[in-house]
């Protein structure tokens, strides 16, 4: 990996809203998931954020941690396809 290339102050990004269906205590339930992907001016992915509704503080903390690690790996030159596979 190379030195970290921080994201510029002005960046292009996109947020997607997903609704995930699952079974919670034998009853159907849904989870709102918001994923934001920010890119460098040349189009490379540089940051990923994720927010989930009604999952609790500990689970959201783990989700934040995973997204932060992935974002730093991308900013240090990690290959997006290799990191997410």
C-alpha positions as CSV (number, residue, x, y, z in Angstrom):
1,X,0.0,0.0,0.0
2,X,1.0,3.6,-0.5
3,X,0.8,6.7,1.6
4,X,-2.7,7.7,2.4
5,X,-4.3,10.1,-0.1
6,X,-7.0,12.0,1.8
7,X,-10.3,12.9,0.2
8,X,-10.6,16.5,-1.1
9,X,-12.9,18.9,0.8
10,X,-15.3,18.9,-2.2
11,X,-16.2,15.4,-3.4
12,X,-18.7,13.6,-5.5
13,X,-20.9,11.2,-3.7
14,X,-24.0,9.1,-3.9
15,X,-26.3,7.7,-1.2
16,X,-28.5,4.7,-1.8
17,X,-31.4,3.6,0.4
18,X,-31.9,-0.2,0.8
19,X,-34.6,-2.0,2.7
20,X,-33.5,-5.5,3.9
21,X,-36.2,-8.0,4.9
22,X,-35.4,-10.5,7.6
23,X,-37.1,-12.7,10.2
24,X,-36.9,-11.4,13.8
25,X,-38.3,-13.7,16.4
26,X,-40.3,-15.6,13.8
27,X,-41.9,-12.4,12.5
28,X,-41.0,-10.6,9.3
29,X,-39.1,-7.3,9.8
30,X,-37.3,-4.7,7.7
31,X,-34.0,-2.8,8.2
32,X,-33.4,0.5,6.5
33,X,-29.9,0.8,5.3
34,X,-28.3,4.0,3.9
35,X,-25.0,3.6,2.1
36,X,-23.0,6.6,0.9
37,X,-20.0,6.3,-1.4
38,X,-17.8,9.3,-2.1
39,X,-15.3,9.4,-4.9
40,X,-12.1,11.3,-5.9
41,X,-12.4,13.7,-8.9
42,X,-11.0,10.9,-11.1
43,X,-13.8,8.6,-10.1
44,X,-12.0,6.3,-7.7
45,X,-14.0,5.3,-4.6
46,X,-12.4,6.9,-1.5
47,X,-15.0,6.7,1.3
48,X,-17.9,4.5,2.3
49,X,-20.4,5.3,5.0
50,X,-23.3,3.2,6.2
51,X,-26.2,3.9,8.5
52,X,-28.8,1.4,9.6
53,X,-32.0,2.1,11.4
54,X,-33.0,0.4,14.6
55,X,-29.9,-1.7,15.1
56,X,-28.6,-0.3,18.3
57,X,-25.4,1.6,19.2
58,X,-23.1,-1.4,19.4
59,X,-24.0,-2.8,16.0
60,X,-23.8,0.7,14.4
61,X,-20.4,1.1,16.0
62,X,-19.2,-2.1,14.4
63,X,-20.7,-1.0,11.1
64,X,-18.9,2.4,11.4
65,X,-15.6,0.6,12.2
66,X,-15.9,-1.6,9.1
67,X,-16.6,1.3,6.8
68,X,-13.7,3.4,8.3
69,X,-11.3,0.5,7.8
70,X,-12.5,0.0,4.2
71,X,-12.2,3.8,3.5
72,X,-8.7,4.1,4.9
73,X,-7.6,1.0,2.9
74,X,-9.1,2.6,-0.3
75,X,-7.3,5.9,0.5
76,X,-4.0,4.0,0.9
77,X,-4.3,2.5,-2.6
78,X,-6.2,-0.7,-1.9
79,X,-8.1,-2.1,-4.9
80,X,-11.9,-1.7,-4.4
81,X,-12.8,-5.0,-6.1
82,X,-10.2,-7.0,-4.0
83,X,-11.4,-5.3,-0.7
84,X,-15.1,-6.0,-1.2
85,X,-14.8,-9.6,-2.5
